Amino acid sequence: MGTTVSPERVLKELSALWVSYGKEGAAGDGGGVLRACSMTLVVLAEGSDDAAALGETIAALMPEHPARAIVVSLSGAGPRALADRVQQQCWKPFGLGKQICCEQIEITASDEALADLPSVLLPLAVPDLPVMVWCRSPRLVRKAEFGQIARMATKVVVDSAAFADASDAIRWMAGAAESGLTIGDLSWTRLTRWREMLSHVFDNRDYLAKLSGIGEVRVEFRRPLGVSAWLMGAWVAGSLEHAGVKAALSVVELDGAGADPGPRVQLTGPNLHVELSRQEDRLVIEVNSLSSCTNLPQPSDYLLMREELGIVRRDAVFERSLASAAHLAYPTDK
Amino acid sequence: MANENPFQDPLRFERQVPECAVVIFGANGDLTKRKLMPALYRLAYDRRLSTGFAVVGSSRTPLTDDQFRENMQAAVKQFSEDTDFDADVWKTFAQGLFYVAGDVGDSGLYDGLRQKLTAIENERHTGGNVMFYLSTQPSQYAEISHGLGVAGLGKGTGWRRLVVEKPFGHDLASARELSDRLHEVFSESDVYRIDHYLGKETVQNILAFRFGNGIFEPLWNRRYVNHVQITGAESIGVEDRGGYYEEAGALDDMIQNHLLQVMATIAMEPSASFRANSVRDERSKLLRSIRPMTPDEVRQNTVPGQYGPARIGGMDAVGYRQEKKVSPSSQQNTYAAVTFFIDNWRWAGVPFYLRSGKRLPKRVTEIAIQFNSAPLHLFHQDGASSGANLLIVRIQPEEGISLRFLSKLPGAGMTLRPVSMDFSYGSSFGERSPSAYETLLLDAIIGDATLYTRQDMVEASWSVVEPIQNLWRQSRHVFPNYPAGTWGPEAADEMLARRGHVWRKP
């Protein structure tokens, strides 16, 4: 294992790799290679993370979000280690002779070498394009080196469901957002289709007219979806408040095992009962006596990241809901 | 009471879809089974429809609601190309499917529809919004519209919209007459003339490409563009549509509507906003700027064709005149090539070559914009290829955009070779593109008519096609004039050669 990484050498190796791919393409089917890049994607993952699954996720993301992917594998404690490897992710779209390729740089860093990471990542970022940091390691976000990496990012994406403590996750995210970081949380992304379906219900004028009667909002969840549940509750309550409706909110954690596998959201008033629940790969929406059902696959990392990488600016609705969730879940905080 | 839905989140949510019922006339027809119902099911599958969304099918065949649901389920299973059939999603979607049988000339049909729509409005909270989709013979459009008007269905507590499929008339006079009849019941803003080409992602992307980027628009004019080729090629023959084709032909079936609309999108001026009427005003203005041809110009600038028999890939392909329901001495065109000129400051003198045909070597629709060559050839160019830059917008089958430019061959010399910079829609955005019908149905439900054809656009395109139509009808053509599986008649190549141009072979 090496102890230094020279960004200039990495870039030179990447360049050589492109030349060799170009030659192979010209010599082979003549289709050549097309280089595609719309961002730099920095993935910070623990060494214990499933590298094969992560590789597949990144490969799946590339056709929609072609990127220079820099995967940093954190090897934890132990002797100082910093090493790199460059490769390419290529695919051949159906019907086209040409291969489309993206660059991938793999860096292994021990905790002792973390301080060197920002100086390596900065020159490796593609100029003029957004830098998206996907931090899969909850332990890393508390480290000072992470702050430096986050500052060079256009957006930082975390998954608060991976944090050991929901309270800790909400507090950290709310603080980071307040400090000016553009942050994305996969716990929030998991809610998009739920929120969208709930919103669709109130696109109907008849139901919108009954909105003011809603007096109770109940969100039921099982671990590890605590942050999602609080964000959902905060978003519903906040949206109702925006419309001048005060409703009692309860966020209820159910026992681990139960017949009902997924979360449930209920809005109740004298003339209206709206309920959203997951049943396997489907989302079921009940509005009084009417029921409808739509496709809702279990959100994989790929699906969640695909959505997050498509949003490069600040998400005001999320930030508002996050601040509100922090206040609702932990009212004793400032 | 809240006036606006407080749960909206435009950053992440798809467009809002209002509650409504869709009434499909011709509900047992091919279009309903192959396109409309799979598209509606896909929209339901993708969570795009409102909870109480309903469809009322109507045709002459007596069916119960349940029989109609079974038929539509079979159609969705058979014709949904890239959507898994989900029994649970279908079950809740099918609860909103209803059927009313009757003859479009019988007032009883419209009474039955009114009762059904009232019940749906009460039970499924559709707010009185109804979209009528005419998937019938065009000769029935006016009759159905009239029937809806007499029964008072043209107005209600919510909005009412009418969607009609092409052809919109068979010449200028009949197009005007049809519009007049529809306007007796529906205002022009409520009439949605569907041209499924405009629903294709790449056609929409032309607007994004042209007006979302700063670098192309300055080149988009007569100073830099040498000529434009628009090709709509089919590899199949007329199959079992011989009867229809004997009435329509390539000129009326493709060039008058699809290709002229594509041409209008490529050549229109930037609109002041992306509102429906603003964009359609510019398309319409462009169509009205196309120079109508004199009979002499028609002879010079158009080429009709008809395919003859040939052997393709070891298989015998029959000629058009040997197809079913086609006259053995038919004078109908299965191929049409036309050179149009646009009389405005941007495009004066730039030829727009449009061609469409059946039984061409491959199915492809594309726009090729050839830019002027560099004024001086300083460098040696590899091979015989032209040095002109070419921008190709592929509409189908592989949607995308390519830019061809010259690059130096590696080495000591200064030899140039054309290279291509590709943007492939499918690969650059790995997401499945919605079908044209999904896009257009959703637009009509939302009330966005940007991709629909307006009456003045229909009339403008008939105005430029009619002189060609008239001369071709009067002439005796020597048909067939191209073998199946080739790129059309030689006369079409000569038409371009007169201006020093060559058809692309896509």
Interface residues (C-beta under 8 A of the other chain):
Chain A: L34 A36 A60 P63 E64 P66 W91 P93 F94 G95 L96 K98 I100 T192 R193 R195 E196 M197 L198 S199 H200 V201 F202 D203 N204 R205 D206 Y207 L208 A209 L211 S212 V236 S239 L240 H242 A243 G244 V245 Q279 D281 R282 L283 I285 V287 L290 S291 S292 C293 T294 N295 L296 E307 I311 D315 A316 V317
Chain B: M1 A2 E4 N5 P6 F7 Q8 D9 L11 R12 F13 E14 Q16 V17 P18 E19 A44 Y45 D46 R47 S50 T51 G52 D86 D88 V89 K91 T92 F93 R124 H125 G127 P397 E398 M421 D422 S424 G426 S427 S428 F429 G430 E431
